[in-house]
Amino acid sequence: MALIRKKRIFYILIIFTLIFAIYASRIGWIQYKAAFKAVTASGQTINELAVRQREEGIELDSGRGQFSDRNGVLMTGITRWEPVLFPVAKLPNEKTLDTLASMLGTSRDKLQSTWSTLRVPYVWPYKEALTKNVNGKEERSSSTQGFELMPYVYRYPEEESGRQWLGFTSQRPDVILKLRSQNKQNENYSLSMQVGAAGLEKTFDNFLRGIGGTRAYYTVDGQKRPLTGIGIRVKGANNRYYPLTIQTTINNEIQGDLEQLAEKMGLKEGAIVVLDAKQGDVVAMVSRPFYDPYHVNMEDGSWSNKAVKAAVPGSIFKVVIAAAALEEQVTNPNEVFHCSGHYGKYGLSCWKNGGHGDISLSEGFAKSCNIVFATLGERLSVESINRTAHKLGLSRLNGWHADVFLDGEALSQIDQEEAGRIFYDTSKADGGTLAQTAIGQRDVLMTPLQAANLVVTLLNNGVVYSPRLVSTIHFKDGSTLANLPIQSYLFREGRIQPETANMLLGWMRQVVTDGTGRTLSSAKWPLAGKSGTAQVVKDGEHRNNQWFIGYGPVGKPKYAVAVLSQNRPVNSNHQAIQIFRGTMNILEQHEQKK
């Protein structure tokens, strides 16, 4: 009996041992799966999170792709050495705190109060003493535990600018959740990740997200005491191809100089657009008022790009009416009109008291005679004006676009762009509508980008180009992912005749030599253009939109420029002409440097 009892006990032990082994194996498998395989909402495994609990980290670089200008100069991703405080259980002694406080431009009490309450690493907000540009090879270290100088990457310069075309990023959890649901590869995206919210940041967001950022970790124990000998560890993605760099058509130096010009000239609301005369690429685009990409006020509208927003054009639209009248043969260059100062109907009058008297078509263009153009407007039809405007690229989006791009989606480079308008309701157009449209009033709307591109179209014998802001997308190693080629269009309406374009360019020269732009005759370059003053109402008060569009230098045009100064007081000096002159002088200086 004793032997049988021992055998039973032996078998029971074996069974319990097997059950325990199976249970232990199961627990081990679950822990392995959870720690190394299962990914949390933050994009990390539980094991990684456990390690992170013992590491106080700060993101030095988000890993987002960058933008460069046409010469390869980076316009985003500014690296500066910044003082970083890490949470630690015990602060340095008073002598060390005094030294650090002096370096940081603060008091010991403030430093001690801030540091002792930290739960996450903190970049000290003091720029003067410690901020420096770095070349990527410089190294700095600190002997003080919990205090380090780190190469911190800022997305934008910390100042307001007129680069609304570049845009800004923001945290959009709704966008991240949508991206996660669309593709399993996006499951690792953190809900706090910055995504493009406007401008090029938004239109090229798919190519800018990168594959992970760079973080610095300060290793501590469970009581936040630094672990001796470990110090700072830096972790980041190491990939040959990412992040990408998107090369724009912008000249960063010219952009900066024009932003300073806008500030100096007191431009409060409006835009300056500079296009390459040969192909319409955007060389510079300034929008006022300026905005701060770090502190965007969605209500005040400063983040909105005035350069692509439609405004009443006034007399610069006479370029279109002159082209239509010549193309439709309702006049000829030698026709003489009589301007008494009043049109006699529709309440229209000429800006010049007493009128211009007998005046030819070319003189009427140079001196911006309303009577001449109201007369031409009534001779034309709604269809002929629309047709010519469409030939010149107006009343439609101008910016570069592709129906299908690399990711299979449509791509429009220029965010916020508006198409403008010629007629609001063609069915109700009468003689008064045509006369008022002919002087750029009534329903007519045009963007500064369209206005500058109109000049490019004339300079290229009627060929309409689509302005680019981006020319190339590069991999990290410098190789090319994609070229965004120059685009030109032949619309169903056709193109204006080269003879018409050349005649209008000659008349634009007369504007400067013998017309409303005579003050430009002393500029560094020989210039040509067309002025415009549009009557508008803002907040119940009568105001003027002041325009000037043109090109230079005459003979060998390099740039087409449009300037808009919006909502100016009635009878104020023509600010747009002055800014046009300053813009062309800046462009001439840059050409001299080449």
Residue, then its C-alpha position, 0 to 999 in steps of 0.5 A: m500500500a505504501l508503494i502504491r501511495k508513493k506512486r500516486i504522489f509521484y504522478i500527481l507531482i508530475i501532473f502539477t509540474l506539467i501544469f506549472a510549466i505550461y502556465a509559466s510558458r504561457i505567461g512568458w509568451i504573453q509578456y514577450k508578445a506584449a513587450f516586444k510585439a504589441v505596439t501602443a497608441s504612442g507607437q512603442t512597445i510596452n518594453e520600450l515604454a518601461v525603459r522610457q519610464r527610466e529615461e527623461g527625454i526631450e525631442l531635439d528634432s521632429g524628423r520632419g522634412q525641410f524646405s530650401d530656397r532655389n540655391g539650396v539654402l535651408m529656410t526651415g530647421i534652424t539648429r541652435w544650442e539651447p540650455v535644457l533642464f532635466p528633472v532630477a531628484k537632487l539639484p546642484n549645490e548653491k554655488t553651481l546654481d549661482t553659476l548657472a543662473s548667471m549664465l541663463g540671465t536669471s536669479r538662483d531662486k527662479l532657476q531653483s523654483t523652476w527646476s525643482t518642479l519639473r516633470v519633463p525636460y525643459v528648454w530654458p527660454y533664454k536666447e541671448a547668451l547661449t544660442k549659436n548656429v552649429n555646423g553639426k560637428e561641434e560638441r558640448s557637454s556639462s559636468t552638472q547633472g540634469f543640465e545640458l546644452m543641446p542642439y535643438v531644432y527650431r522649425y522657423p525663425e522666431e520672428e514674424s514674416g511675410r512667408q504665408w506661402l510657407g505656412f505652419t504646422s499644428q497638432r491635429p489629432d483628427v488628421i492623425l486618426k484618419l491617417r492611421s485608419q487609411n494605412k497600417q504604416n501610419e499606425n505609429y504616428s503619435l497623436s501629438m505629431q505636428v502636421g501641415a496646417a497651411g501653405l507648402e507645409k500643408t500641400f506637401d505634408n505627405f512628403l514631410r512627415g519623415i520616419g521618426g525624430t531625434r530625442a535626447y534621454y537623461t537616464v535616472d532611477g525610479q527616484k529620478r536620481p541620475l545613473t552614474g556613468i550613463g549621462i545623455r543618450v541620443k536616439g534617432a532614425n538613421n536613414r539614407y533617404y529620409p527626411l526629404t528636402i523640398q526645394t522651392t523657387i524662392n530666392n531667400e535673400i530677395q524674399g528677406d529684403l522685400e520683407q524689410l522693404a514692406e516694413k520700411m515703406g509702411l505697407k500695412e495690408g497687401a502683397i508683393v509678388v516677384l516672378d521669373a519673367k521667362q517661366g513664371d516661377v515665384v522668386a519672392m512673395v510677401s504678404r502683409p500683415f506679417y504672421d508668427p508661425y509659432h503663434v497663429n491667430m486664426e481670427d485676425g487673418s494675418w496667416s492668410n496669404k494676401a498674394v493669392k487672395a482676390a481684390v478689386p484691381g482698378s485700372i490694371f485691368k485696362v491691360v485686359i480691355a486693351a488686349a480684348a479691344l485689339e484682338e476683337q478689332v473694335t479699335n486700332p492703335n491710331e484711334v483718337f478719343h475725346c475725354s471731357g472728364h465725364y462719360g455722360k452716363y452710369g455716373l462715370s468720370c475720369w480721374k483727371n479734372g477737366g479731362h484729357g481732351d483729345i487722346s489716342l488709345s496708347e496715350g489713354f493707356a499710359k495716362s489711364c483715361n477712364i473715358v477711353f476704356a469705358t468707351l471700349g468696354e461698351r463696344l465689347s461684349v461679355e463673351s469677348i471680355n471673358r474670352t480675352a481674360h481667360k486667354l491671359g490666365l485670369s478668372r482661373l487658378n494660376g498655380w502649378h498643379a497635377d491631377v495625379f502626383l507621386d502618391g497618386e493624389a492631386l497636388s496644387q502647390i499654392d495653398q489658399e489660391e483664389a480664381g478671381r472673377i470678371f462678371y458675377d452674373t453675365s445674364k444681367a450685364d448691360g452697358g453700365t456693367l461693361a463700362q464699369t468692368a472696363i475700368g476694373q471695377r464692378d465685379v472684377l477681382m484679381t489676385p496679385l499672383q494673377a496680376a504678376n503672371l499676366v505680365v509674364t504672359l505678355l513677355n512670353n508672347g501670350v504663353v500662359y505659365s503656371p507659377r511654381l513655388v516648388s521645383t524639386i524634391h530631394f532625398k536626404d543623400g541629395s538624389t532626386l525623388a521628383n522634379l516638378p516641371i515647368q507648366s504652360y497651357l493652351f486654353r480652349e480660348g487660345r492665346i492672344q496674338p504676339e503682336t498684341a502682347n508686344m504692343l501692350l508691353g510698349w504701352m506699359r513703357q509709355v506709362v513710365t516715360d509719359g504717364t501715371g508711372r513717371t516717378l519710376s523714370s529715375a529708377k536704376w533699371p528702365l522699367a515698364g508697367k501699369s498703375g491702378t487705383a480701385q475704389v472699395v468700401k471697408d467697414g463702411e468707409h471709402r478706401n482705395n486699392q492701389w496697384f502697380i504691375g510691371y517688368g524690368p529691365v526693359g529690353k532684357p526683362k528678368y522679373a515681372v512684379a505686382v504690388l498691391s497696397q489695400n484699403r488705403p485712405v482716399n487721396s493718399n500717395h500712391q504707395a504701390i508705385q513707390i514699393f514697385r520702385g523699391t522692389m525693382n531696385i532690390l532686384e537690380q542690386h541682386e543681379q549686380k551681385k551675380 
